[in-house]
Amino acid sequence: MSLAPGPTLFARFAYPPNALGYCGPDEHRTMLEYASSGVVDGDLRGLARGFDGAWPYLQLIAAANGIGDPLDQRVVEAYWIGNGLLNHVPPAMLAASLETRFRAPAGRGWPRLAEAITASPLLQHGFHVFAVYPWVGLLRGGTGGEPLRVLDGCRIRWGCVEDVSGDRAMVRVRPLVWDGRTLSLGPSAMESAFVARDGYGLAGPLRRGDAVALHWEWVCDRITPRQLASLRAATASHLDLVNRRLLHSPPQAVLA
């Protein structure tokens, strides 16, 4: 991964869902320009605070590690990719944060979600995707195609660049697969992903063989072997949580 400042790194991973209208302020063009240019200022920090899904997690990771800035590069990396900071977030601290935000929307499903929190999976972005968003419950309820597509796109996934042509790259990835009972990583497959739009890119120049992290339809950054291992570990933790606990809970348990 490039040594981007924390706010720039946040913008790189936050831009793809923001451009789709899923989260954050309606400023996706501005986010793309910030992510591409590397400029860090008060306006970018203000935009980051407008992501009401991700921002509280950044605050939580920072507070648990005694870091004053939620956009510190280490904190942002921990949330999107995973690193050692996640090991210092106590389950009780996570539970208190999520109870404030999600107990009312979860309704009768809150006790099961609280149980999942106690299981203490790594608090990387995938935790929110798999445990808090409703898609795992919908998948279990029999609505296969769309929930699986959203889960796969919304999680941060890794891949290897096979080719770059214009604004797109062909990347070898391992997509999620669902057999009706278990959610897992399937065999490797080729995926076409954006690397730039209108001259603005997120990850910088890419070459065949680069290990990269993807979010939705975009390559967001190159990643190091350490970061690849962290991302794989976080994904394995979340899939274990899904298959051991959430898929055996009533569907409303994960509706939030």
C-alpha positions in Angstrom: 0.0 0.0 0.0 1.2 3.5 -0.8 2.2 5.6 2.2 -0.8 7.9 1.8 -2.0 10.1 4.6 -4.9 8.8 6.6 -7.5 11.1 5.2 -6.4 10.3 1.6 -6.5 6.6 2.4 -10.0 7.0 3.8 -11.1 8.7 0.6 -9.7 5.9 -1.6 -11.9 3.3 0.1 -14.9 5.5 0.8 -15.3 6.8 -2.7 -16.7 3.7 -4.4 -19.8 3.3 -2.3 -20.2 7.0 -2.1 -20.3 7.2 -5.9 -23.0 4.6 -5.8 -25.0 6.7 -3.3 -24.7 4.1 -0.5 -23.1 6.2 2.1 -21.6 9.6 3.0 -22.3 13.1 1.7 -23.4 13.7 -1.9 -19.9 14.8 -2.8 -18.6 11.9 -4.7 -16.8 13.9 -7.4 -15.0 15.8 -4.7 -14.1 12.6 -2.9 -12.6 11.2 -6.1 -10.5 14.3 -6.6 -9.2 14.2 -3.0 -8.5 10.5 -3.2 -6.5 11.0 -6.5 -4.6 14.2 -5.6 -3.5 13.4 -2.1 -4.4 16.8 -0.9 -5.4 16.9 2.8 -7.3 19.8 4.3 -10.2 20.6 6.6 -12.8 20.1 3.9 -11.7 16.5 3.3 -11.8 15.8 7.1 -15.3 17.3 7.2 -16.4 15.0 4.4 -15.0 12.0 6.2 -17.0 12.8 9.3 -20.1 12.7 7.1 -19.7 9.0 6.7 -22.0 8.0 9.6 -21.4 4.3 9.1 -17.6 4.3 9.1 -16.8 7.4 11.2 -17.9 5.9 14.6 -15.7 2.8 13.9 -12.7 5.0 13.3 -13.4 6.9 16.5 -13.7 3.6 18.4 -10.5 2.1 17.0 -8.6 5.4 17.8 -10.0 5.7 21.3 -9.2 2.0 22.1 -5.6 2.6 21.1 -5.1 6.0 22.7 -4.8 7.7 19.3 -6.2 11.2 19.1 -7.0 11.4 15.4 -9.6 9.0 13.9 -8.0 9.7 10.5 -4.6 8.7 11.7 -3.2 6.5 8.9 -2.9 3.5 11.3 -6.5 3.8 12.3 -7.8 4.1 8.7 -5.7 1.1 7.7 -7.1 -0.9 10.6 -10.7 -0.2 9.6 -10.4 -0.9 5.8 -7.7 -3.5 5.7 -7.0 -4.7 9.3 -3.9 -4.4 11.5 -2.8 -4.9 15.1 -4.9 -2.0 16.4 -8.0 -4.2 16.1 -6.6 -6.5 18.8 -7.0 -3.7 21.3 -10.7 -2.9 20.8 -12.5 -4.6 23.8 -15.7 -6.4 22.9 -17.5 -4.4 25.7 -16.4 -1.2 24.1 -17.7 -2.3 20.7 -20.9 -3.5 22.2 -21.6 -0.2 23.9 -21.0 1.7 20.7 -23.2 -0.6 18.6 -25.9 -0.6 21.2 -26.2 3.2 21.1 -26.4 3.1 17.3 -28.3 -0.1 16.4 -30.3 -1.5 19.3 -33.5 0.2 18.3 -33.3 -0.7 14.6 -32.3 -4.3 15.4 -35.4 -4.7 17.6 -35.9 -8.4 18.7 -32.7 -9.3 16.8 -30.5 -7.3 19.2 -29.7 -10.1 21.7 -28.4 -12.2 18.8 -26.4 -9.4 17.4 -25.0 -8.7 20.9 -24.0 -12.4 21.1 -22.1 -11.9 17.8 -20.3 -8.9 19.2 -19.3 -10.9 22.2 -17.7 -13.5 19.8 -15.2 -10.7 19.1 -14.5 -10.9 15.4 -12.0 -8.3 14.1 -13.5 -4.9 13.9 -12.5 -4.4 10.3 -15.0 -3.0 7.7 -16.2 -6.6 7.0 -17.7 -6.8 10.5 -20.2 -4.1 9.6 -20.9 -5.7 6.2 -21.6 -9.2 7.6 -22.9 -8.7 11.1 -24.7 -5.3 11.1 -26.1 -4.9 7.5 -29.2 -7.0 6.7 -27.7 -9.0 3.8 -26.7 -12.1 5.7 -30.2 -12.4 7.1 -31.7 -11.9 3.6 -29.3 -14.5 2.2 -30.4 -17.1 4.8 -34.0 -16.2 4.1 -33.7 -17.4 0.5 -33.0 -14.2 -1.4 -29.7 -15.4 -2.9 -28.6 -13.3 -5.8 -28.8 -9.7 -4.7 -27.6 -10.2 -1.1 -24.6 -12.2 -2.3 -23.7 -9.5 -4.8 -23.9 -6.8 -2.2 -21.9 -8.7 0.4 -19.2 -9.4 -2.1 -19.0 -5.9 -3.4 -19.2 -4.1 -0.1 -16.5 -6.2 1.7 -12.9 -5.2 1.1 -11.5 -8.0 -1.0 -8.0 -8.7 -2.4 -6.9 -9.6 -5.9 -3.9 -9.8 -8.2 -3.7 -7.5 -11.3 -3.5 -9.5 -14.5 -3.8 -6.7 -17.0 -4.5 -2.9 -17.2 -6.1 -1.3 -20.2 -7.3 2.3 -20.1 -9.5 3.0 -17.1 -9.9 -0.7 -16.1 -7.9 -3.6 -14.9 -8.5 -7.3 -15.0 -8.0 -8.6 -11.5 -8.0 -12.2 -10.3 -10.1 -12.5 -7.1 -11.9 -15.0 -5.0 -15.6 -14.1 -4.9 -18.0 -15.2 -2.2 -20.1 -18.2 -2.9 -23.3 -19.5 -1.2 -24.3 -23.1 -1.3 -27.6 -22.6 0.6 -26.0 -23.3 4.0 -22.5 -21.9 4.1 -20.9 -18.6 2.9 -17.3 -19.0 1.7 -14.7 -17.9 -0.7 -15.0 -19.6 -4.1 -12.4 -20.5 -6.7 -10.4 -17.7 -8.3 -12.1 -15.7 -11.1 -11.3 -12.7 -13.2 -13.0 -9.4 -12.5 -13.0 -6.2 -14.4 -12.5 -3.2 -12.0 -12.1 0.6 -12.4 -8.6 2.1 -11.9 -9.5 5.6 -13.0 -12.4 7.9 -14.1 -11.9 11.1 -16.1 -8.2 11.0 -15.4 -8.6 10.5 -11.6 -7.4 7.2 -10.1 -7.3 5.8 -6.6 -4.4 3.4 -6.5 -1.9 5.1 -8.8 -0.2 3.3 -11.7 -0.7 -0.5 -11.6 1.4 -3.3 -13.1 0.7 -7.0 -13.7 1.3 -8.9 -10.5 0.4 -6.1 -8.1 -1.6 -7.2 -5.1 -4.5 -4.9 -4.6 -7.5 -4.2 -2.4 -10.9 -3.6 -4.1 -14.2 -2.1 -2.9 -17.2 -2.4 -5.0 -16.1 -1.9 -8.7 -12.8 -0.1 -7.9 -9.2 -1.0 -7.2 -8.6 1.2 -4.2 -4.9 0.7 -3.4 -1.9 -1.6 -3.7 -1.3 -3.8 -0.6 1.8 -5.3 1.0 2.1 -9.0 2.0 1.5 -7.9 5.6 -1.7 -6.1 4.6 -2.8 -9.0 2.4 -2.4 -11.4 5.4 -4.4 -9.0 7.7 -7.2 -8.7 5.1 -7.4 -12.5 4.7 -7.4 -12.9 8.5 -10.2 -10.4 9.0 -12.3 -12.0 6.2 -11.8 -15.5 7.7 -12.9 -14.2 11.1 -16.1 -12.7 9.6 -17.0 -15.7 7.6 -16.5 -17.9 10.7 -18.9 -15.6 12.6 -21.4 -15.8 9.8 -21.3 -19.6 9.5 -21.2 -20.4 13.2 -23.7 -17.8 14.5 -25.5 -15.5 12.2 -26.7 -18.1 9.7 -28.3 -20.0 12.5 -30.1 -17.0 14.0 -33.6 -15.8 13.0 -33.2 -13.6 9.9 -34.3 -10.5 11.8 -31.3 -10.9 14.1 -29.1 -9.2 11.5 -31.5 -6.6 10.3 -30.2 -3.2 11.3 
